[in-house]
Amino acid sequence: MRNVLSAPFLAVLAVVSFAACQPDYPTCETDKDCKAKGEFCVDRKCQQCRADTDCKAGFECNSGKCSAIAGYCTGNAQCPTGQTCIANRCSACANDSQCPSGQRCMAGRCGEAECASNDDCPQDKDCVEGRCISIAAPAASGAPCSLTPVYFDFNDSGLTEASRNALTANIACLKKAERPVSLVGHTDPRGTDEYNLALSDRRSQSVKTYLERLGVPGERLRSLPRGALDAAGTDDASWQRDRRVDLEWQ
């Protein structure tokens, strides 16, 4: 006599067989194995994402997890003062068109311009990228030319586009003169003496490294950090001029 299996029994048997074949979470074979968690199968493991497009706005895919994007923005109002929202990132500006209406891009920061031409500045200053900057001191005796100082953003030792341009403009004279140069680092008066001295040293080292890349022998460049010893500013506008490295012939 033949044994006949009932339809309900066969259905239960199919479900049990299918469950037995499914990998245990987070192991997977296809995206279907991760569907219950809303995840994706990547290298046989369920993960939140496989690409940035799998994450919500303001997040990116890092090692299979959606993490918040540092500095993410949708408009300038969400960025720190002086920065602008470019490609959904709070960034330093590169030109005036990236700044809010009525502001200019000055040393990588958006702000109200101090000047439009040299006529707007005191006699001992020139208008550089919307700011009145002290004219470079006359060259030391026997030096072929004067060297332009390099300016930095607040609490920063990285070279901006404007500071790199200033160093590039100095390079022809630096290569022509066979004499050493002091890279005198300065900060504005905010911060402790120890911190400002270290910051001014980092600024001097940034200038030295960049000049070496441009072909100036390192043995001719001497870093001289002075912290805030020579700071003369009293507000944000004048503190900008304190944050610099002077290039002085020895």
Steps between C-alpha positions, in 0.01 A plus 500: 500500500647841396550781751348823371624825657235763552529846336523682839784275606689565178461878546639484853786284378586757227505786750724306740737402216522860374569634852771240548671619182500871594832631641500637853503883527723688432632236255327523163499376142291773337330827596182300573670352805544853641165644389336461841759738647489739204866422425714377211708187447864602457770231494251250653423729792196721562598870520317833517639616166722417208519857359431857614171496309368237744522753786273794577600861432789614717642149539757296307585130482811408701592134536139395449351749748329833438683769695443875523703712257723749681423853388191400299281791400215601273560874527751761619301563820604155629873573466739669748561871451717561195435161337261427215295195399658343190374162371328444837822557697595800714823612336737789453408713202710519185342804335246777564219316318491238777429761769164652603393814319704804604794297634840418353726194523803612701770245586246219469233667718188690400459841659447869454783651298714769665600646166452490125832663405817635660334842525269359770793407725746701712818614326710217647259228389380345174161348415553123467191281439273754669724560802740782584835326546825655618743556216799267511802649672787612275746230410803455722824651378624317192175303456355502149139570605252521787310193615124497558364362833265202505167518688304224675145432613408506870654215702631342179846421365390376156583703191204660323486559126594865561802407715622246243471767232705738715775242542500423129540874429805505732665193351692668214675735740566226754670285237704792365649603835754266654433596860297353789151613591326506839139382506363699793169355623238714675153457656230733623491557881226249576609176666769414754865590443593132465222429248576809291870420488424147376247633245747756364758221465254285303433795269872552441542129429210506249672783309837322515354173367323676213811699400706182501246344262547803273875440491644718778771304690387423854837597648434861394169515691494563874174477698467764770173475701407809705142422602307817583805704606456744210117498484353847456135426417203590718208344309420240233607722210836593649563152645501369143823689441656344811453146364795484261851383418750769401780408259810693604842494336784418740 
